[in-house]
């Protein structure tokens, strides 16, 4: 495992701010889970779980929400402060040395280029940590995510994780420019 600098606690773009999670983000984060379809691994179940309090606990107790080395950052619109999703790094199916970029936006934020803008900011910050490559995993039916990744210079690898129930996962990769 290499030695890497941490991601900044905040990333700012022309329209967005990515920052650390706060307990007040729990309701918005849970809202993303409510929008997820039936093939999603993590969604609100028939009993309404995770509850708002459980979601708040996830934000405070999950290292992916707090670790400066890797982590998912909430995205908000700079001009209004409105929460629209998250973007960041996870080990997920990848590794600490070559992490996976992940993003999810509320439906109301789709189609405005926010995912591309946020992911570009994260990708550029990751390159400054000293890492040489990023991965992304995308379900084969998720055309919008493929478009975002292609705009960012990702390309398909030879890896596919088969899943007849949820759809195959395509592994995308990108070599990072060291700055």
Backbone as CSV, one residue per row, in Angstrom:
resi,resn,N_x,N_y,N_z,CA_x,CA_y,CA_z,C_x,C_y,C_z
1,UNK,0.846,-1.178,0.000,0.000,0.000,0.000,0.885,1.232,0.000
2,UNK,0.577,2.176,-0.862,1.360,3.397,-0.979,1.029,4.397,0.112
3,UNK,1.785,5.445,0.129,1.536,6.547,1.055,0.939,7.676,0.232
4,UNK,-0.222,8.128,0.645,-0.944,9.144,-0.115,-1.326,10.292,0.800
5,UNK,-1.407,11.478,0.228,-1.941,12.600,0.976,-3.457,12.467,1.026
6,UNK,-4.067,13.117,2.002,-5.514,13.053,2.159,-6.210,13.936,1.129
7,UNK,-7.448,13.593,0.863,-8.288,14.474,0.063,-8.593,15.717,0.891
8,UNK,-8.799,16.854,0.257,-9.178,18.043,1.026,-10.542,17.845,1.691
9,UNK,-10.778,18.550,2.765,-12.058,18.467,3.473,-13.179,19.115,2.672
10,UNK,-12.813,19.946,1.708,-13.808,20.630,0.882,-13.261,20.809,-0.524
11,UNK,-14.137,20.601,-1.495,-13.818,20.871,-2.899,-14.872,21.835,-3.417
12,UNK,-14.432,22.864,-4.122,-15.363,23.860,-4.644,-15.174,23.956,-6.152
13,UNK,-16.286,23.917,-6.873,-16.271,24.083,-8.319,-17.072,25.341,-8.655
14,UNK,-17.274,25.560,-9.924,-18.034,26.743,-10.342,-19.437,26.769,-9.723
15,UNK,-20.098,25.607,-9.659,-21.484,25.569,-9.172,-21.695,24.763,-7.908
16,UNK,-20.682,24.005,-7.483,-20.874,23.032,-6.413,-19.878,23.197,-5.286
17,UNK,-20.280,22.686,-4.127,-19.368,22.556,-2.991,-19.520,21.137,-2.471
18,UNK,-18.390,20.445,-2.341,-18.341,19.118,-1.735,-17.648,19.293,-0.401
19,UNK,-18.226,18.768,0.655,-17.740,19.009,2.015,-17.934,17.759,2.863
20,UNK,-17.524,17.815,4.099,-17.734,16.698,5.026,-19.208,16.622,5.424
21,UNK,-19.633,15.440,5.846,-21.014,15.215,6.256,-21.301,15.864,7.595
22,UNK,-22.539,16.290,7.769,-23.029,16.820,9.042,-24.269,16.004,9.438
23,UNK,-24.585,15.903,10.726,-25.785,15.170,11.138,-27.052,15.677,10.433
24,UNK,-27.076,16.962,10.092,-28.256,17.535,9.428,-28.442,17.015,7.999
25,UNK,-27.458,16.308,7.455,-27.576,15.743,6.103,-28.363,14.434,6.078
26,UNK,-28.687,13.880,7.241,-29.305,12.553,7.297,-30.614,12.477,6.523
27,UNK,-31.456,13.473,6.638,-32.745,13.432,5.944,-32.554,13.448,4.425
28,UNK,-31.665,14.297,3.943,-31.401,14.350,2.502,-30.758,13.059,2.013
29,UNK,-29.835,12.511,2.783,-29.178,11.259,2.408,-30.204,10.124,2.359
30,UNK,-31.080,10.077,3.335,-32.138,9.060,3.337,-33.049,9.248,2.128
31,UNK,-33.283,10.493,1.734,-34.088,10.776,0.550,-33.518,10.133,-0.708
32,UNK,-32.187,10.092,-0.818,-31.563,9.401,-1.950,-31.922,7.921,-1.922
33,UNK,-31.890,7.325,-0.753,-32.221,5.901,-0.618,-33.680,5.649,-0.994
34,UNK,-34.570,6.597,-0.670,-35.978,6.448,-1.009,-36.202,6.454,-2.523
35,UNK,-35.346,7.145,-3.253,-35.480,7.224,-4.710,-34.950,5.994,-5.433
36,UNK,-34.194,5.173,-4.747,-33.566,4.018,-5.395,-34.594,2.963,-5.783
37,UNK,-34.325,2.330,-6.908,-35.208,1.299,-7.423,-35.028,-0.034,-6.719
38,UNK,-35.848,-1.005,-7.099,-35.850,-2.304,-6.424,-34.583,-3.133,-6.630
39,UNK,-33.754,-2.802,-7.613,-32.523,-3.575,-7.820,-31.356,-3.029,-7.001
40,UNK,-31.546,-1.922,-6.305,-30.469,-1.329,-5.502,-30.172,-2.205,-4.287
41,UNK,-28.890,-2.340,-3.970,-28.504,-3.099,-2.785,-28.930,-2.387,-1.509
42,UNK,-28.764,-1.080,-1.482,-29.078,-0.301,-0.283,-30.230,0.640,-0.610
43,UNK,-31.371,0.354,-0.009,-32.548,1.193,-0.194,-33.410,1.078,1.058
44,UNK,-34.420,1.918,1.157,-35.333,1.862,2.286,-36.225,0.631,2.106
45,UNK,-36.282,-0.212,3.124,-37.052,-1.452,2.991,-38.530,-1.223,3.309
46,UNK,-39.311,-2.272,3.218,-40.757,-2.197,3.432,-41.114,-1.741,4.844
47,UNK,-40.211,-1.947,5.794,-40.447,-1.508,7.180,-39.948,-0.083,7.424
48,UNK,-39.464,0.585,6.384,-38.997,1.968,6.541,-37.607,2.093,7.118
49,UNK,-36.817,1.031,7.006,-35.459,1.048,7.534,-34.457,1.161,6.403
50,UNK,-33.386,1.820,6.586,-33.012,2.498,7.829,-33.858,3.755,8.067
51,UNK,-34.139,3.978,9.339,-34.894,5.156,9.762,-33.994,6.384,9.683
52,UNK,-34.582,7.537,9.920,-33.802,8.776,9.923,-32.703,8.723,10.988
53,UNK,-33.013,8.221,12.169,-31.995,8.125,13.228,-30.892,7.136,12.847
54,UNK,-31.270,6.016,12.239,-30.260,5.059,11.779,-29.384,5.678,10.696
55,UNK,-29.986,6.466,9.840,-29.224,7.130,8.785,-28.243,8.138,9.385
56,UNK,-28.688,8.861,10.390,-27.797,9.813,11.078,-26.615,9.062,11.692
57,UNK,-26.888,7.901,12.279,-25.819,7.072,12.835,-24.842,6.614,11.763
58,UNK,-25.344,6.296,10.578,-24.468,5.901,9.471,-23.532,7.047,9.085
59,UNK,-24.082,8.247,9.052,-23.256,9.399,8.669,-22.161,9.667,9.680
60,UNK,-22.473,9.472,10.954,-21.507,9.775,12.011,-20.549,8.624,12.273
61,UNK,-20.990,7.376,12.050,-20.180,6.231,12.416,-19.487,5.514,11.277
62,UNK,-19.761,5.909,10.058,-19.192,5.223,8.900,-17.900,5.908,8.480
63,UNK,-16.768,5.180,8.440,-15.516,5.813,8.046,-15.563,6.390,6.631
64,UNK,-16.391,5.840,5.758,-16.497,6.401,4.406,-17.107,7.787,4.414
65,UNK,-17.744,8.131,5.496,-18.351,9.446,5.584,-17.445,10.442,6.302
66,UNK,-16.371,9.967,6.909,-15.538,10.861,7.707,-14.056,10.788,7.391
67,UNK,-13.586,9.710,6.803,-12.160,9.512,6.567,-11.641,10.491,5.520
68,UNK,-10.620,11.284,5.857,-10.091,12.220,4.864,-9.283,11.542,3.759
69,UNK,-8.859,10.297,3.975,-8.080,9.602,2.947,-8.954,9.088,1.831
70,UNK,-10.074,8.542,2.189,-11.105,8.100,1.252,-12.421,8.572,1.830
71,UNK,-13.397,8.683,1.019,-14.702,9.035,1.562,-15.624,9.618,0.530
72,UNK,-16.883,9.610,0.884,-17.930,10.189,0.059,-18.273,11.546,0.637
73,UNK,-18.370,12.538,-0.212,-18.640,13.903,0.228,-20.008,14.344,-0.270
74,UNK,-20.818,14.974,0.599,-22.085,15.496,0.116,-21.831,16.632,-0.877
75,UNK,-22.713,16.720,-1.866,-22.638,17.778,-2.879,-23.778,18.748,-2.602
76,UNK,-23.444,20.025,-2.572,-24.486,21.033,-2.463,-24.260,22.106,-3.518
77,UNK,-25.357,22.750,-3.924,-25.268,23.853,-4.865,-24.678,25.054,-4.133
78,UNK,-23.684,25.659,-4.730,-23.015,26.792,-4.062,-23.944,27.963,-3.824
79,UNK,-24.822,28.253,-4.770,-25.644,29.460,-4.625,-26.787,29.313,-3.621
80,UNK,-27.240,28.086,-3.344,-28.365,27.908,-2.421,-28.055,27.030,-1.215
81,UNK,-26.973,26.236,-1.282,-26.664,25.295,-0.215,-27.509,24.032,-0.265
82,UNK,-28.319,23.865,-1.316,-29.191,22.697,-1.430,-28.383,21.425,-1.636
83,UNK,-28.665,20.397,-0.843,-28.052,19.077,-0.976,-28.605,18.423,-2.233
84,UNK,-27.696,17.917,-3.103,-28.172,17.254,-4.320,-27.607,15.845,-4.488
85,UNK,-26.713,15.409,-3.597,-26.172,14.063,-3.721,-24.825,13.943,-3.050
86,UNK,-24.042,12.974,-3.526,-22.693,12.791,-2.986,-21.769,12.321,-4.097
87,UNK,-20.483,12.490,-3.856,-19.451,12.002,-4.765,-18.185,11.818,-3.948
88,UNK,-17.411,10.810,-4.299,-16.161,10.603,-3.581,-15.557,9.265,-3.896
89,UNK,-14.757,8.789,-2.966,-14.008,7.549,-3.152,-14.445,6.489,-2.168
90,UNK,-14.395,5.262,-2.635,-14.662,4.118,-1.785,-13.731,2.993,-2.208
91,UNK,-13.432,2.123,-1.275,-12.700,0.934,-1.667,-13.672,0.036,-2.424
92,UNK,-14.917,-0.063,-1.939,-15.941,-0.816,-2.651,-15.405,-2.140,-3.157
93,UNK,-15.390,-2.292,-4.460,-14.875,-3.505,-5.088,-13.434,-3.303,-5.558
94,UNK,-12.864,-2.131,-5.269,-11.507,-1.802,-5.706,-10.540,-1.908,-4.512
95,UNK,-9.495,-1.080,-4.484,-8.499,-1.125,-3.407,-8.199,0.281,-2.905
96,UNK,-7.510,0.358,-1.765,-7.108,1.653,-1.230,-6.159,2.361,-2.195
97,UNK,-5.260,1.615,-2.815,-4.299,2.213,-3.743,-4.953,2.666,-5.044
98,UNK,-5.947,1.931,-5.480,-6.682,2.259,-6.712,-8.171,2.228,-6.383
99,UNK,-8.656,3.295,-5.724,-10.041,3.285,-5.241,-11.064,3.444,-6.363
100,UNK,-12.291,3.316,-5.952,-13.430,3.445,-6.857,-14.080,4.810,-6.634
101,UNK,-14.368,5.521,-7.720,-15.114,6.773,-7.603,-16.593,6.417,-7.614
102,UNK,-17.355,7.070,-6.771,-18.787,6.806,-6.664,-19.522,8.133,-6.582
103,UNK,-20.705,8.162,-7.161,-21.541,9.355,-7.083,-22.992,8.942,-7.211
104,UNK,-23.842,9.757,-6.616,-25.284,9.564,-6.715,-25.932,10.923,-6.535
105,UNK,-26.863,11.230,-7.398,-27.575,12.504,-7.320,-29.067,12.269,-7.146
106,UNK,-29.709,13.194,-6.455,-31.162,13.190,-6.374,-31.724,13.370,-7.786
107,UNK,-32.850,12.767,-8.037,-33.434,12.835,-9.387,-33.619,14.268,-9.866
108,UNK,-33.981,15.165,-8.968,-34.206,16.558,-9.360,-32.934,17.219,-9.892
109,UNK,-31.763,16.628,-9.603,-30.482,17.190,-10.027,-29.928,16.526,-11.283
110,UNK,-30.632,15.533,-11.815,-30.154,14.848,-13.023,-30.231,15.770,-14.228
111,UNK,-29.305,15.570,-15.160,-29.365,16.260,-16.436,-28.808,17.667,-16.461
112,UNK,-28.097,18.072,-15.410,-27.531,19.424,-15.346,-26.004,19.437,-15.374
113,UNK,-25.386,18.275,-15.510,-23.931,18.192,-15.522,-23.289,18.195,-14.146
114,UNK,-24.083,18.109,-13.089,-23.529,18.155,-11.733,-22.666,16.943,-11.421
115,UNK,-23.081,15.760,-11.854,-22.286,14.555,-11.570,-20.917,14.662,-12.224
116,UNK,-20.875,15.124,-13.459,-19.593,15.289,-14.155,-18.726,16.318,-13.455
117,UNK,-19.319,17.429,-13.062,-18.569,18.504,-12.393,-18.011,18.034,-11.047
118,UNK,-18.832,17.347,-10.266,-18.385,16.860,-8.964,-17.319,15.776,-9.125
119,UNK,-17.565,14.827,-10.023,-16.607,13.734,-10.221,-15.278,14.252,-10.765
120,UNK,-15.310,15.269,-11.620,-14.061,15.851,-12.125,-13.263,16.462,-10.967
121,UNK,-13.941,17.170,-10.073,-13.251,17.779,-8.925,-12.627,16.700,-8.043
122,UNK,-13.359,15.616,-7.799,-12.833,14.520,-6.982,-11.655,13.871,-7.700
123,UNK,-11.816,13.608,-8.983,-10.755,12.954,-9.759,-9.463,13.788,-9.741
124,UNK,-9.577,15.089,-9.918,-8.394,15.963,-9.886,-7.763,15.975,-8.497
125,UNK,-8.588,15.966,-7.451,-8.059,15.926,-6.079,-7.365,14.591,-5.812
126,UNK,-7.920,13.508,-6.333,-7.313,12.182,-6.148,-5.950,12.134,-6.823
127,UNK,-5.832,12.711,-8.000,-4.541,12.724,-8.699,-3.482,13.419,-7.837
128,UNK,-3.884,14.464,-7.110,-2.925,15.185,-6.249,-2.546,14.390,-5.002
129,UNK,-3.294,13.303,-4.680,-2.941,12.481,-3.515,-1.772,11.551,-3.830
130,UNK,-1.450,11.402,-5.118,-0.370,10.510,-5.517,-0.840,9.194,-6.107
131,UNK,-2.128,8.973,-6.158,-2.645,7.737,-6.747,-2.539,7.808,-8.269
132,UNK,-2.402,6.630,-8.889,-2.202,6.588,-10.329,-3.401,6.141,-11.140
133,UNK,-4.402,5.543,-10.466,-5.543,5.049,-11.234,-6.798,5.013,-10.372
134,UNK,-7.929,5.254,-11.027,-9.247,5.133,-10.403,-10.065,4.083,-11.131
135,UNK,-11.004,3.509,-10.413,-11.963,2.564,-10.967,-13.361,3.124,-10.766
136,UNK,-14.286,2.636,-11.543,-15.706,2.909,-11.346,-16.451,1.653,-11.761
137,UNK,-17.475,1.301,-11.011,-18.307,0.162,-11.391,-19.700,0.688,-11.700
138,UNK,-20.230,0.229,-12.824,-21.513,0.734,-13.305,-22.356,-0.440,-13.788
139,UNK,-23.600,-0.468,-13.374,-24.507,-1.494,-13.895,-24.696,-1.258,-15.395
140,UNK,-24.764,-2.328,-16.146,-24.787,-2.234,-17.608,-25.957,-1.418,-18.149
141,UNK,-27.017,-1.258,-17.392,-28.197,-0.517,-17.833,-28.118,0.981,-17.514
142,UNK,-27.064,1.425,-16.822,-26.997,2.804,-16.334,-26.298,3.728,-17.341
143,UNK,-26.979,4.024,-18.435,-26.408,4.864,-19.502,-25.950,6.245,-19.013
144,UNK,-26.701,6.939,-18.134,-26.223,8.250,-17.677,-24.859,8.188,-16.973
145,UNK,-24.633,7.158,-16.142,-23.328,7.045,-15.476,-22.215,6.754,-16.472
146,UNK,-22.502,5.944,-17.476,-21.495,5.712,-18.522,-21.128,7.014,-19.213
147,UNK,-22.112,7.865,-19.493,-21.819,9.152,-20.152,-20.931,10.029,-19.275
148,UNK,-21.230,10.082,-17.972,-20.395,10.877,-17.045,-18.958,10.364,-17.086
149,UNK,-18.783,9.080,-16.936,-17.428,8.506,-16.889,-16.689,8.680,-18.209
150,UNK,-17.373,8.553,-19.307,-16.719,8.758,-20.607,-16.264,10.199,-20.768
151,UNK,-17.053,11.171,-20.290,-16.644,12.581,-20.328,-15.375,12.809,-19.510
152,UNK,-15.183,11.999,-18.482,-14.030,12.138,-17.592,-12.828,11.312,-18.042
153,UNK,-12.949,10.644,-19.182,-11.821,9.891,-19.724,-11.708,8.464,-19.227
154,UNK,-12.739,7.936,-18.578,-12.736,6.533,-18.173,-12.997,5.671,-19.404
155,UNK,-12.485,4.462,-19.367,-12.776,3.512,-20.440,-13.067,2.143,-19.823
156,UNK,-13.739,1.324,-20.590,-14.102,-0.011,-20.109,-12.859,-0.874,-19.975
157,UNK,-12.804,-1.594,-18.880,-11.746,-2.587,-18.699,-12.299,-3.919,-19.211
158,UNK,-11.542,-4.961,-19.040,-12.004,-6.290,-19.431,-12.813,-6.968,-18.322
159,UNK,-12.982,-6.276,-17.186,-13.673,-6.877,-16.051,-15.169,-6.641,-16.111
160,UNK,-15.916,-7.691,-15.884,-17.370,-7.633,-15.765,-17.750,-8.540,-14.605
161,UNK,-18.567,-8.039,-13.704,-19.091,-8.861,-12.622,-20.523,-9.212,-12.997
162,UNK,-20.774,-10.487,-13.194,-22.090,-10.923,-13.649,-23.080,-10.986,-12.504
163,UNK,-24.293,-10.511,-12.771,-25.373,-10.531,-11.788,-26.685,-10.531,-12.569
164,UNK,-27.286,-11.705,-12.695,-28.510,-11.850,-13.484,-29.688,-11.090,-12.858
165,UNK,-29.673,-10.932,-11.549,-30.793,-10.280,-10.862,-30.746,-8.757,-10.989
166,UNK,-29.585,-8.146,-10.782,-29.474,-6.686,-10.766,-28.865,-6.106,-12.044
167,UNK,-28.341,-6.946,-12.884,-27.648,-6.477,-14.087,-26.159,-6.557,-13.879
168,UNK,-25.437,-6.914,-14.912,-23.981,-7.037,-14.828,-23.343,-5.697,-14.478
169,UNK,-22.224,-5.763,-13.785,-21.456,-4.579,-13.437,-20.255,-4.495,-14.366
170,UNK,-20.130,-3.365,-15.020,-19.018,-3.095,-15.929,-17.976,-2.294,-15.159
171,UNK,-16.733,-2.715,-15.247,-15.627,-2.024,-14.589,-15.011,-1.031,-15.557
172,UNK,-15.007,0.237,-15.155,-14.389,1.315,-15.926,-13.117,1.738,-15.181
173,UNK,-12.143,2.249,-15.906,-10.897,2.658,-15.266,-10.345,3.917,-15.923
174,UNK,-9.513,4.638,-15.175,-8.858,5.825,-15.698,-7.509,6.002,-15.027
175,UNK,-6.483,6.132,-15.845,-5.158,6.484,-15.346,-5.177,7.974,-15.054
176,UNK,-4.635,8.359,-13.907,-4.669,9.765,-13.482,-3.411,10.501,-13.900
177,UNK,-3.588,11.749,-14.254,-2.464,12.631,-14.546,-1.856,13.078,-13.232
178,UNK,-0.594,12.845,-13.041,0.085,13.279,-11.805,0.474,14.736,-11.943
179,UNK,0.053,15.561,-10.984,0.360,17.001,-11.043,1.192,17.412,-9.867
